[in-house]
Amino acid sequence: MDQVYQELVTRGACRNADPTLFDYDNTISVQRKVIKMFCQDCPVRYLCRDFAIDHQFVGVWGFSTSARNRLAKYVGRPVAL
């Protein structure tokens, strides 16, 4: 876990962003704006998403929301936003 997390915090497009932007409590429209702003062109977005799924994190992770990540885990593929 430490090696993957280290890659996310050093290469992620959100590495200098305010972490509260990615909170689960934000509205869907705020989450979508955050995804477009940070995740869309992030070089580690899929690694980030998989990391969040594996650790059951909530909020915006890897170009997706936690609800979409849970669904992706069960269907075995990415789910469009």
N, C-alpha and C positions, 0 to 999 in steps of 0.2 A: 504494500500500500504506500509506503513512504516514497518509493521511486516514482510511481505514477503521480502521486500528489505533487512531488517536487517538479515534475515536468509540467504539470498544469499551472502551478504558480509562477513558473519562470517563462513559459511560452504562451500562456493563455492571453487572449486579447483583453480579458477583463482583469489582468493582474494588478492594475493600479486603480481599479474602479471601487466605488463605495459598495461594500458587500450587502448593504441593505437593499440595493436595487434588485437583488436576485431573490429576495424573500418570498416565501410561499404566500404570505398574507397580502401581497400586492394584487391588484386587480388583473384580470386577463389582459386588458389593453396595455397596462404597464409592463406586464411580462412580455408581451409581443414586441413592444418597443425596445426593451432590453435585449431581446433575442436579435432583433434586426441591428441594433447598435453594436453589440459586442460579438455575438456568436456566429453571425452569418459568414464572416470571412476568417474565423479563428482557425489556426492550423491544428489545434488539438480538440476541436469540438466533439468528435466522435469518441475519442478517448475519455473526455470529460463526461459525456453522456453515459458511457459504459461504467465509468467509475461511480457515478451517482446511482445507477441501477444496482450495481453490485453491493453498494453500501446503504441503499435505501434512503438516500438523501432527498430532501424536499426543496422546492423552489425551482429556479431556472438553472439548468445544467446542460451544457452541450447542445445548444440549439433546440432545446425542448423544455417542457415543464415537467414537474414530477409526476403529474397525472399521465401525461403522454409516455413518460419513461416506464411507468408501471405497466401500461398497456403494451409497449414495445417488448418488454421482458416476456410477457405471456404469449404474444403472437410470434416472437422470434425475429422481428425485423423492425426497422425504423418506422415511426408513424409520423405522417406529415402534420404540420402545425395548422 
